């Protein structure tokens, strides 16, 4: 057991996973995410990032090692673990408010307090005027904000995000990165954020883990930027560029996966 396992919100210890007929997809991965911290999982397509995220969510079970959330074995419970996928996965027949309330309505009757909490989240994300709109009436960025509000409604200790902004334009992506930083900082939510974008990893991460062929091959702690990430011009600063250059160099040190090595 590594130091910090029992105090971390998310702890993966020596986790292994493979799909039948494939080489190992996740090989001996250990990581810990503390409350209020964002850990970015960076790597090329096919390196095993999404599989690792599914293990952290309890959607897959490791064949060796263990996954703990708040010191207990993980289970896919939205009250403990919030999920935001590459697609917002909103239900077209529900309006914005009811999409946000979905994790509650699937478990029990929605209360006035639930609606008030949803309204507060939507207001913080700039969606107060859109609560009765349907998903198809929203922009891509607005849909992503609804998905974030839904994932945070039950105040989960852990938020897992799988390249949620990859399909958005650059300006909207930057705005949503700021939303995540503010809201997760306020709620002291632990975040594991999967991305293939070096700039996004530097913008969001307290720590960036580089994954290659199922293993964590580089760890970069981004110290001293906590109070700068929401400041205008941070992403154009010399410090930001230095962090990005360090990660780029680390990626260049590992070989580009061959076609036969690409994993699900």
FIKEFI-297513 format. One record per residue: residue number from 1; x, y, z of N, C-alpha, C in turn. Coordinates in steps of 0.1 Angstrom, whole numbers. Example, Ala and Ser with C-alpha at 12.3 -4.5 7.8 and 13.67 -1.06 7.14 Angstrom:
{1 {132 -57 78} {123 -45 78} {132 -33 78}}
{2 {128 -22 71} {137 -11 71} {129 0 79}}
REM end
This chain:
{1 {8 -12 0} {0 0 0} {9 12 0}}
{2 {6 22 -9} {14 34 -9} {8 44 1}}
{3 {17 53 5} {13 64 14} {1 72 8}}
{4 {-9 75 16} {-20 83 11} {-32 75 6}}
{5 {-30 61 6} {-42 53 0} {-54 56 8}}
{6 {-53 55 22} {-65 56 30} {-71 70 31}}
{7 {-63 81 28} {-67 94 29} {-72 100 16}}
{8 {-68 93 5} {-71 98 -9} {-86 95 -11}}
{9 {-92 105 -19} {-106 102 -23} {-106 91 -33}}
{10 {-97 90 -43} {-95 79 -52} {-82 73 -50}}
{11 {-81 60 -49} {-69 53 -48} {-69 41 -57}}
{12 {-60 40 -67} {-58 28 -75} {-45 22 -71}}
{13 {-44 10 -67} {-32 3 -62} {-29 -9 -71}}
{14 {-18 -8 -79} {-13 -19 -87} {-24 -25 -95}}
{15 {-32 -17 -103} {-44 -22 -110} {-40 -27 -124}}
{16 {-45 -39 -127} {-43 -45 -140} {-57 -48 -146}}
{17 {-57 -47 -160} {-69 -50 -167} {-66 -53 -181}}
{18 {-73 -63 -187} {-72 -66 -201} {-85 -72 -206}}
{19 {-88 -69 -219} {-99 -75 -226} {-95 -89 -232}}
{20 {-104 -98 -233} {-101 -111 -238} {-95 -110 -252}}
{21 {-83 -117 -253} {-77 -117 -266} {-68 -105 -269}}
{22 {-67 -96 -259} {-58 -84 -261} {-46 -85 -252}}
{23 {-35 -78 -255} {-25 -76 -245} {-31 -68 -234}}
{24 {-23 -67 -223} {-28 -59 -211} {-31 -45 -215}}
{25 {-42 -40 -211} {-47 -26 -214} {-42 -17 -203}}
{26 {-43 -21 -190} {-38 -13 -179} {-29 -23 -171}}
{27 {-17 -18 -169} {-6 -26 -163} {0 -20 -151}}
{28 {-4 -25 -139} {3 -21 -127} {1 -6 -124}}
{29 {-10 0 -126} {-12 14 -124} {-16 17 -109}}
{30 {-9 26 -103} {-12 31 -90} {-13 47 -91}}
{31 {-23 52 -85} {-25 67 -84} {-34 70 -73}}
{32 {-32 82 -68} {-41 87 -57} {-45 102 -60}}
{33 {-58 105 -58} {-63 118 -60} {-69 123 -47}}
{34 {-64 134 -42} {-69 140 -29} {-80 149 -32}}
{35 {-88 152 -21} {-99 161 -22} {-94 175 -27}}
{36 {-102 181 -36} {-98 194 -41} {-88 195 -52}}
{37 {-82 183 -55} {-71 182 -65} {-77 177 -78}}
{38 {-71 182 -89} {-74 177 -103} {-62 169 -108}}
{39 {-63 157 -111} {-53 149 -117} {-56 147 -132}}
{40 {-48 151 -141} {-50 149 -155} {-43 137 -160}}
{41 {-50 128 -167} {-44 116 -173} {-42 119 -188}}
{42 {-30 120 -192} {-26 125 -205} {-20 113 -213}}
{43 {-24 112 -226} {-17 102 -234} {-24 101 -248}}
{44 {-17 95 -257} {-22 93 -271} {-34 84 -271}}
{45 {-42 84 -281} {-53 75 -283} {-48 61 -282}}
{46 {-56 52 -275} {-53 38 -274} {-43 34 -263}}
{47 {-39 44 -255} {-30 41 -244} {-36 34 -232}}
{48 {-50 35 -231} {-56 28 -220} {-63 38 -210}}
{49 {-63 51 -214} {-68 62 -205} {-83 59 -201}}
{50 {-91 57 -211} {-106 55 -209} {-109 43 -201}}
{51 {-101 32 -204} {-103 20 -196} {-99 22 -182}}
{52 {-89 30 -179} {-85 33 -165} {-96 41 -159}}
{53 {-102 51 -166} {-113 59 -160} {-125 50 -157}}
{54 {-128 40 -165} {-139 31 -162} {-136 22 -150}}
{55 {-124 19 -148} {-120 11 -136} {-122 20 -124}}
{56 {-118 33 -125} {-120 42 -114} {-135 45 -111}}
{57 {-143 44 -121} {-158 46 -119} {-165 33 -114}}
{58 {-158 22 -114} {-165 10 -110} {-173 3 -121}}
{59 {-171 8 -134} {-178 3 -145} {-171 -10 -150}}
{60 {-159 -11 -147} {-151 -23 -150} {-144 -27 -136}}
{61 {-142 -40 -135} {-135 -45 -123} {-121 -50 -126}}
{62 {-111 -45 -119} {-97 -49 -122} {-95 -64 -120}}
{63 {-86 -70 -128} {-83 -84 -127} {-72 -86 -116}}
{64 {-65 -75 -112} {-56 -75 -101} {-55 -61 -96}}
{65 {-51 -60 -83} {-51 -47 -77} {-65 -43 -72}}
{66 {-66 -31 -67} {-79 -26 -62} {-81 -11 -64}}
{67 {-94 -8 -64} {-98 6 -66} {-107 10 -54}}
{68 {-103 21 -47} {-110 25 -36} {-114 40 -38}}
{69 {-127 43 -33} {-132 56 -33} {-135 59 -18}}
{70 {-129 69 -13} {-130 72 2} {-128 60 10}}
{71 {-118 52 7} {-114 41 15} {-122 28 13}}
{72 {-132 28 5} {-141 17 3} {-140 13 -12}}
{73 {-143 0 -15} {-143 -5 -29} {-153 3 -37}}
{74 {-149 7 -49} {-157 16 -57} {-169 8 -62}}
{75 {-180 16 -64} {-192 11 -71} {-197 23 -79}}
{76 {-205 20 -90} {-210 31 -98} {-222 38 -92}}
{77 {-219 46 -82} {-229 53 -74} {-228 68 -76}}
{78 {-238 75 -83} {-236 89 -85} {-235 98 -73}}
{79 {-239 92 -61} {-237 100 -49} {-222 100 -45}}
{80 {-214 91 -50} {-200 90 -46} {-191 94 -58}}
{81 {-196 90 -70} {-187 92 -82} {-196 99 -93}}
{82 {-192 111 -97} {-199 117 -108} {-191 115 -121}}
{83 {-198 113 -132} {-192 110 -145} {-196 120 -156}}
{84 {-187 125 -163} {-189 133 -175} {-182 127 -187}}
{85 {-189 123 -197} {-183 116 -208} {-180 125 -220}}
{86 {-174 120 -230} {-171 128 -242} {-183 134 -248}}
{87 {-194 127 -248} {-207 132 -252} {-215 135 -240}}
{88 {-223 146 -240} {-230 150 -228} {-241 140 -224}}
{89 {-245 131 -233} {-255 120 -230} {-267 125 -223}}
{90 {-273 136 -228} {-285 141 -222} {-297 134 -229}}
{91 {-308 134 -222} {-320 128 -227} {-329 138 -234}}
{92 {-331 136 -247} {-338 146 -256} {-352 149 -251}}
{93 {-359 139 -245} {-373 142 -241} {-374 148 -227}}
{94 {-363 152 -221} {-363 159 -208} {-358 173 -210}}
{95 {-363 182 -203} {-357 196 -203} {-344 197 -195}}
{96 {-338 208 -195} {-325 210 -188} {-326 206 -173}}
{97 {-337 212 -167} {-338 209 -152} {-340 194 -150}}
{98 {-348 188 -157} {-350 173 -155} {-338 165 -158}}
{99 {-330 169 -168} {-318 162 -171} {-308 163 -159}}
{100 {-307 175 -153} {-299 177 -142} {-303 168 -130}}
{101 {-317 168 -128} {-322 160 -117} {-323 145 -119}}
{102 {-319 140 -131} {-320 126 -134} {-314 117 -124}}
{103 {-302 119 -119} {-296 110 -109} {-305 109 -96}}
{104 {-312 119 -93} {-321 118 -81} {-334 111 -85}}
{105 {-340 114 -96} {-353 109 -100} {-352 94 -103}}
{106 {-340 89 -106} {-338 74 -108} {-338 67 -95}}
{107 {-335 74 -84} {-334 67 -70} {-346 70 -61}}
{108 {-352 82 -62} {-363 85 -53} {-370 97 -59}}
{109 {-380 102 -51} {-388 114 -56} {-380 126 -54}}
{110 {-381 135 -64} {-374 148 -64} {-381 157 -54}}
{111 {-373 164 -45} {-378 173 -35} {-375 187 -39}}
{112 {-382 197 -33} {-379 211 -35} {-364 214 -33}}
{113 {-358 208 -23} {-344 210 -20} {-335 206 -32}}
{114 {-339 195 -38} {-332 190 -50} {-333 200 -61}}
{115 {-345 205 -64} {-347 215 -74} {-339 228 -71}}
{116 {-338 232 -59} {-331 244 -55} {-316 242 -58}}
{117 {-311 230 -54} {-297 227 -57} {-294 227 -71}}
{118 {-303 221 -79} {-301 221 -94} {-301 235 -100}}
{119 {-310 243 -95} {-311 257 -99} {-298 265 -96}}
{120 {-293 262 -84} {-280 269 -80} {-269 265 -89}}
{121 {-268 252 -92} {-257 248 -101} {-259 254 -115}}
{122 {-271 254 -120} {-273 259 -134} {-270 274 -134}}
{123 {-274 281 -123} {-271 296 -123} {-256 298 -123}}
{124 {-248 290 -116} {-234 292 -115} {-227 289 -129}}
{125 {-234 281 -137} {-229 277 -150} {-236 286 -161}}
{126 {-243 296 -157} {-249 305 -167} {-260 300 -175}}
{127 {-268 291 -169} {-279 285 -176} {-293 287 -169}}
{128 {-294 297 -161} {-306 300 -154} {-318 302 -163}}
{129 {-316 308 -174} {-327 311 -183} {-331 300 -193}}
{130 {-324 289 -191} {-325 278 -201} {-331 265 -194}}
{131 {-336 266 -182} {-340 254 -175} {-351 246 -182}}
{132 {-359 252 -190} {-370 245 -197} {-367 242 -212}}
{133 {-355 245 -216} {-351 241 -229} {-348 226 -230}}
{134 {-350 221 -242} {-346 207 -245} {-331 207 -250}}
{135 {-324 195 -249} {-310 195 -253} {-308 199 -267}}
{136 {-317 196 -276} {-315 199 -290} {-316 214 -293}}
{137 {-321 222 -283} {-322 236 -284} {-309 243 -278}}
{138 {-299 236 -273} {-288 241 -267} {-275 240 -276}}
{139 {-266 249 -274} {-253 247 -281} {-245 236 -274}}
{140 {-234 232 -281} {-226 222 -275} {-220 225 -262}}
{141 {-216 238 -260} {-211 242 -247} {-221 242 -236}}
{142 {-233 246 -240} {-244 246 -230} {-248 231 -226}}
{143 {-248 222 -236} {-250 208 -232} {-240 203 -223}}
{144 {-227 206 -225} {-216 202 -216} {-218 207 -202}}
{145 {-223 220 -201} {-225 226 -188} {-236 218 -181}}
{146 {-247 214 -188} {-258 207 -182} {-252 193 -177}}
{147 {-244 187 -184} {-238 174 -180} {-229 176 -168}}
{148 {-222 187 -167} {-214 190 -155} {-223 192 -143}}
{149 {-234 200 -144} {-243 202 -133} {-249 189 -129}}
{150 {-253 180 -138} {-259 167 -134} {-249 159 -126}}
{151 {-237 159 -131} {-226 151 -124} {-224 156 -110}}
{152 {-225 169 -107} {-222 175 -94} {-234 176 -85}}
{153 {-246 173 -90} {-258 176 -82} {-258 169 -69}}
{154 {-254 156 -68} {-254 149 -55} {-241 151 -47}}
{155 {-233 161 -51} {-221 165 -44} {-211 153 -42}}
{156 {-208 146 -53} {-199 134 -52} {-185 139 -48}}
{157 {-179 130 -41} {-165 132 -36} {-155 132 -48}}
{158 {-159 124 -58} {-150 122 -70} {-158 125 -83}}
{159 {-151 132 -92} {-157 135 -105} {-147 130 -115}}
{160 {-152 122 -124} {-144 115 -135} {-149 121 -148}}
{161 {-139 126 -156} {-142 133 -168} {-134 128 -180}}
{162 {-141 123 -190} {-134 116 -201} {-134 125 -214}}
{163 {-124 133 -216} {-123 142 -227} {-136 150 -230}}
{164 {-142 156 -220} {-156 161 -222} {-157 173 -231}}
{165 {-145 180 -234} {-146 192 -242} {-139 191 -255}}
{166 {-135 178 -259} {-127 176 -271} {-134 181 -284}}
{167 {-147 180 -284} {-154 184 -297} {-159 199 -297}}
{168 {-155 206 -287} {-159 220 -287} {-149 230 -293}}
{169 {-153 242 -296} {-144 252 -301} {-135 256 -290}}
{170 {-124 263 -294} {-113 266 -284} {-118 276 -273}}
{171 {-126 286 -277} {-131 295 -267} {-141 289 -257}}
{172 {-150 281 -262} {-159 274 -253} {-152 265 -244}}
{173 {-142 258 -249} {-134 248 -241} {-127 256 -230}}
{174 {-121 267 -233} {-115 275 -222} {-125 279 -211}}
{175 {-137 284 -215} {-147 288 -206} {-151 276 -197}}
{176 {-152 264 -202} {-157 253 -195} {-145 248 -185}}
{177 {-133 249 -190} {-122 246 -181} {-122 255 -168}}
{178 {-125 268 -170} {-126 277 -159} {-138 273 -150}}
{179 {-149 269 -156} {-161 264 -148} {-157 252 -139}}
{180 {-149 243 -145} {-145 231 -137} {-136 235 -126}}
{181 {-126 244 -129} {-117 248 -118} {-125 255 -107}}
{182 {-134 264 -110} {-141 271 -99} {-150 262 -91}}
{183 {-158 254 -98} {-168 246 -91} {-161 235 -83}}
{184 {-151 228 -88} {-145 217 -81} {-137 223 -69}}
{185 {-131 235 -71} {-124 241 -60} {-133 245 -49}}
{186 {-145 250 -52} {-155 254 -42} {-160 242 -34}}
{187 {-162 231 -41} {-168 219 -35} {-157 209 -30}}
{188 {-144 212 -32} {-133 204 -28} {-135 189 -34}}
{189 {-140 189 -46} {-142 177 -54} {-128 172 -59}}
{190 {-126 159 -57} {-114 153 -64} {-118 149 -78}}
{191 {-109 152 -88} {-112 151 -102} {-101 143 -109}}
{192 {-105 133 -116} {-96 126 -126} {-101 129 -140}}
{193 {-92 136 -147} {-96 142 -160} {-88 136 -171}}
{194 {-94 129 -180} {-87 123 -192} {-87 133 -203}}
{195 {-75 134 -209} {-73 143 -221} {-61 138 -229}}
{196 {-61 142 -242} {-49 141 -250} {-43 154 -254}}
{197 {-48 165 -248} {-44 178 -251} {-35 183 -240}}
{198 {-22 186 -243} {-12 190 -233} {-16 203 -227}}
{199 {-21 213 -235} {-25 226 -229} {-36 224 -219}}
{200 {-46 216 -222} {-57 214 -213} {-52 207 -200}}
{201 {-43 198 -201} {-37 192 -189} {-30 202 -180}}
{202 {-22 211 -186} {-15 221 -179} {-25 231 -172}}
{203 {-36 234 -180} {-45 244 -175} {-53 239 -163}}
{204 {-56 226 -163} {-65 220 -152} {-57 213 -141}}
{205 {-46 207 -144} {-40 197 -135} {-32 203 -124}}
{206 {-34 198 -112} {-25 199 -101} {-13 189 -103}}
{207 {-17 178 -110} {-7 168 -113} {-11 162 -127}}
{208 {-1 159 -135} {-4 153 -148} {3 140 -149}}
{209 {-4 129 -152} {2 116 -153} {2 112 -168}}
{210 {13 109 -174} {14 105 -188} {13 90 -188}}
{211 {3 85 -197} {1 71 -198} {6 66 -212}}
{212 {12 55 -213} {17 49 -225} {16 34 -224}}
{213 {9 28 -234} {7 14 -235} {3 7 -221}}
{214 {-7 14 -215} {-12 8 -203} {-5 11 -190}}
{215 {6 19 -191} {14 22 -179} {15 37 -177}}
{216 {17 41 -164} {20 55 -161} {35 56 -162}}
{217 {40 64 -172} {54 65 -175} {60 78 -171}}
{218 {52 88 -167} {58 101 -163} {48 108 -154}}
{219 {53 114 -143} {44 122 -134} {50 136 -133}}
{220 {41 146 -135} {46 160 -134} {36 168 -125}}
{221 {42 172 -114} {34 181 -105} {35 195 -109}}
{222 {24 202 -110} {24 215 -115} {22 225 -103}}
{223 {33 227 -96} {33 235 -84} {33 250 -87}}
{224 {27 257 -78} {27 271 -78} {17 278 -88}}
{225 {8 270 -94} {-1 276 -104} {-15 276 -98}}
{226 {-18 271 -86} {-31 270 -81} {-38 284 -81}}
{227 {-32 294 -78} {-38 308 -77} {-37 315 -90}}
{228 {-31 309 -100} {-29 316 -113} {-39 311 -124}}
{229 {-44 299 -123} {-51 293 -134} {-64 301 -138}}
{230 {-70 308 -130} {-81 316 -133} {-78 331 -137}}
{231 {-65 334 -136} {-61 347 -139} {-60 349 -155}}
{232 {-64 361 -160} {-62 363 -174} {-47 362 -178}}
{233 {-45 356 -189} {-32 355 -194} {-23 343 -189}}
{234 {-28 335 -180} {-20 325 -174} {-16 315 -185}}
{235 {-25 311 -194} {-22 301 -204} {-12 306 -214}}
{236 {-9 319 -214} {1 325 -223} {14 329 -216}}
{237 {15 325 -204} {27 329 -196} {39 319 -198}}
{238 {51 324 -194} {63 316 -196} {62 303 -187}}
{239 {56 304 -175} {55 292 -167} {46 282 -173}}
{240 {35 286 -179} {26 277 -185} {33 270 -197}}
{241 {40 277 -205} {47 272 -216} {58 262 -212}}
{242 {65 265 -200} {75 256 -195} {69 242 -191}}
{243 {57 243 -184} {50 230 -181} {47 222 -193}}
{244 {41 229 -203} {37 222 -215} {49 216 -223}}
{245 {60 224 -223} {72 218 -230} {77 206 -222}}
{246 {76 206 -209} {81 194 -202} {73 182 -205}}
{247 {59 184 -206} {51 173 -209} {53 168 -224}}
{248 {55 178 -233} {57 174 -247} {70 166 -248}}
{249 {80 170 -241} {93 162 -241} {91 148 -235}}
{250 {83 147 -225} {81 134 -219} {73 125 -229}}
{251 {64 131 -236} {56 123 -246} {66 119 -257}}
{252 {75 127 -261} {84 124 -272} {94 113 -268}}
{253 {97 112 -255} {106 102 -251} {101 87 -252}}
{254 {87 86 -253} {82 73 -254} {78 71 -269}}
{255 {79 59 -273} {77 56 -287} {62 57 -291}}
{256 {59 61 -303} {45 62 -308} {40 47 -309}}
{257 {28 44 -303} {23 30 -304} {22 26 -318}}
{258 {25 14 -321} {23 8 -334} {8 4 -335}}
{259 {3 2 -347} {-11 -1 -349} {-15 -14 -342}}
{260 {-6 -24 -341} {-10 -36 -334} {-11 -35 -319}}
{261 {-4 -24 -314} {-4 -22 -299} {-16 -13 -294}}
{262 {-24 -7 -303} {-34 1 -299} {-45 -7 -292}}
{263 {-49 -2 -280} {-58 -9 -271} {-72 -3 -272}}
{264 {-82 -10 -267} {-96 -4 -267} {-97 7 -258}}
REM end
